[in-house]
Amino acid sequence: LACRPPEEPCGSLVVAAIEGCAVECAALGGLLLLDASILHPPAAVDPGISVRVCVARALCRSWVRCGSRLSSEEDAWLAMGVEGRFIHRYIRAAFGSNEAVHELAAERRLLARISRLTGGGRPGDGPIALVPSVAELERWGGGLHEEQRWCEHRMLKAAWVLRMIEARMKERDNGRAAVAQLYSRLVPLRPVPRERVLRSTSELFKAIRSEYGLDLDSVEEQWVREARPCPAVQAGFAYSKKRFVAEVVVVQAREVGGHSARAGPLLDS
């Protein structure tokens, strides 16, 4: 199938479904490869949803890689985050708010479970940082393989960190416009002045602080630079004669890699 979507960065798009494809779904420039099995996955209640989300993710990844100007592979979490937020919005737009809430809840549970069990690509290592730490790089001989860098843990966490940043920015006047502008500078598919392009994690948080008047240094430290597990929150209700009173207890995990797992900005907003 060949088509020419009006916003396709590569000018045209060729979609090919292949039996026994090495990957489930991949986009290479203007070529989209699908494993034929995902067209009718046996476990899916509605095959249309899973295949559409898979195709949307692959297309978004090709657009992000085409447009982003990241200065280092260690900042790849920014591309992962943009991809993840695109998928969140696509699911809401394509399938409705109920499906979006369901998918977000499932993704949040998966992220919490993965952060407790795995890290650095190996079971039992604990959580990993979005920007690979020196210790993680040294553990793997000075660098990470593409599959380690784009591991499920980082891909899930990156989208949720950008989601937190969005929430903080939207509290300000013209916050939605600021968020849209920020993404257009991260992935400039349309012409953007060279000095306005965001190429690294440091440039992102510097721009948020200096241009949008929001200090998110704690977010950068706790959620991007450091390898901390997700906070565990246990909630229960205590009954009084006149009303229900909600009691919320924040359960702190033990220290991992020398850092305590305090909840940080997640519970501030």
N, C-alpha and C positions, 0 to 999 in steps of 0.2 A: 504494500500500500504506500503510495507516494502522495504527499499533500503539501500545501504551501500556506501554513497558518500565517496570519498577518503580523504576529509578533515574534515569529521564530527567528532567533538571532542568526542562524545559519542560512536563512533564506528559504530553505525547504526541509522537509522531513520525510525520511523513508522508514517505514515500520515493517519489520520482518519477524514472523513467528517461526521458530526453528525447533524441531523435535530433538531433544537431548542437548539443548544449548548448555554451555559450560556455566552460564550465569542465569539467574532468574529473570533479570531485566537489566539492561545497560544501554546507555546513550553515548554515542561517540560522534560528536559534531552533529551532523544532520541525519545520523543513522540510529535508529532505535531497535535493539534486538530483544526479543522476548522468547522465553522458553514456552513452547506450546502448552505445557502442562498448566500454566497459570491462567489460561483462557477459561478452563473449567476445573478449578481446584476441587477435589472431592470433599474436603472438609468445610468448604465455604457454604453458608446458608444462601447467600446471594453472591454468586461468582463475580457479578458486575462490579461490586464494591472493591473487592481485593485487587482485581486486575486494573481498575481505574486508578486506585491509589498507587499501585506499583508503577504504572506508566507515568503518573504525575511526578512521582519521586525521581524517576530516571531522567525525565525531561528537565526538571528543576536542577538536578545535579549537573547536567550538561550545560544549562544556561549559566549556573553559578561559576563553573569552571571556565566558561567562555568569557565571562565578564569580570570576575574578581581579579585583583592585582596584588594578592598577598605577597609580602616580601620574603616569607619563610614558611616552610611546611609545618613548622611548630605552631603556626597560627591557623592551621586548617580547621580548628573548631569553629571559627567564624563562618566558614562555608557550610559546615555541618549544621550550625544553628539556623542559618538562613534557609537551608533546605528543610529542616524540621518545622520551622514556623510556616513556611509555604504549605507544607502538608497539613498542618493544623487548620489553616485557613481554607485550604481546598476542601477538606472533609466537611467543614461547616457550610461552605457555599454549595457543595454538590449534594450532600446528603442530609443537611439539616442540623439544628443545634443538639437534638437528642443523640444522634450518632456521634457528634463531635464530643459531647460530654462523656459518652461511653468510651470513646477511643482515648481521650485524655486520661481518664481514670485508669484504664488498662495500662497505658504507657507509664503512668506515675508509679503504679505497683511494680511493673517490670523494672523500672529504673532503681527503685528502692531495693529490690531483691538482688539485682546485679551488683549494686554498689557494696552490698554486704558480703557477697560471695567471691567476686573476682576483681582483678586489677592488673594492669600491665600485661594483659593477655594470658595470665595464668591464674587458676583457681587458688584461693587462699591468700593472695597478695594484698587484699584490701582494696579500697577505692583508689582511683587514679585521677590526676589533675587534667584539666582540659588542655593546658599547655604542658607538654611532657616535662617532668622535672629532670634535673641532672642525674639523680639516683636512678630513675626509670631508664634514661638513655644509656647509662653505664651498665645497667643490668643486662641490656640487650646489645652490648658491644659498641655503644656510641651512637646508635640510631635505631629508628623503628621502621619495620616493614610497613607498606601501605595498608595492609589489612590490620596491623596493630594500631596504627594511627587512626584509621577509620573503623575502630571497633564499635560494637553496639553500645557499650557504656558511654563513650564519648559522644556518639551521635545523638543518643537520647538526652544526655545531660546538657549538651550545647543548646538544644532547642529550648529547654526549660530555663536556662540561664538568660537567654535572650528574651524569653517571655517575662521574666522578672524585671529585666531592664525596661522593657516596653511598659510594664505596669507602672513603674516609677515615673517614666517620662510622660505618660498620659495623665498623671496627676497635675501636671503643669498646664498653663494656658497654651493652646495650639499644640498639645502633646501629640496628637495623632499625626499632624503634619510633620512634626519633628521626627517621629519614628519613621515615616515614609521617606523622609529626606535622608535619614541615617542609612536605611537599607539601600537607597539609590547610590550612596557613596561607597558602600561596601561592595556592591555588585553593579558597577556603572555600565549597564548595557546601552544606555544612551550617553551622549557626550557630557562629560563632567570635567571642569577645570582640573588640571593635573594636581594642583596643590590641595584640592578638596577630596581626592580619593583617599579612602581609609585602607591602609595596607597591613596593619598589625593590631594586636591586642592593645598595646600601649597607645597607639594613635586613636583607637576607638574610645577608650576611657578618657583620654585627654580632651577629645572633641566634646564628649558629653559634659565634662566638667567646665571647659572654657567657653564653649559656644551655646550650650543649652542650660548652663547654670545648675548642674546636678552633680553632686559629689558621690560617686559610686565606688570609691576606693575600697570600701569593705567588701563589696561584691566581687571586685577583681581579685582581692586577696583570698577570700574564703572560698569562692566558687569557681575561680579560673586557675589561679596559681597554685593553690594548695589541694592536696588529695584528701578530702574529707568525705565521710559517708553522709547520706541524706539524714536529716534529723527524724527521729521516730516520735510521733505525737500520739499519745493515748488519751482518749476523751471518754468521760462518763457523766452520767446525770445523777445528781443528788436531789432527793425529793424534799420539799418543804410543804407545809400545809397550804400555803397560798400560791405557790408557783414552783416550777422546775428551775433549779439552779444548775447551770453547766459548770463542771469542774474540768479544767484542762491541765494535764500534767505533761511536761516536756521531758522525755526520756533521753538522757545524754548517753551516747555510745562511749565506750572506753577509747582512750587515745590510740590513734592510728598514725604511725610514722612520726610520732612526737607532737601531733596536733590534736587538740580536743575537738570533738565533733559538735561544737555549739551550733545552735540553729541559725544564728546570724540573720541576714537580711530577709530570708524567706518568711519569717514571722513578723518582720517590722512593718511590711506594707499592708 
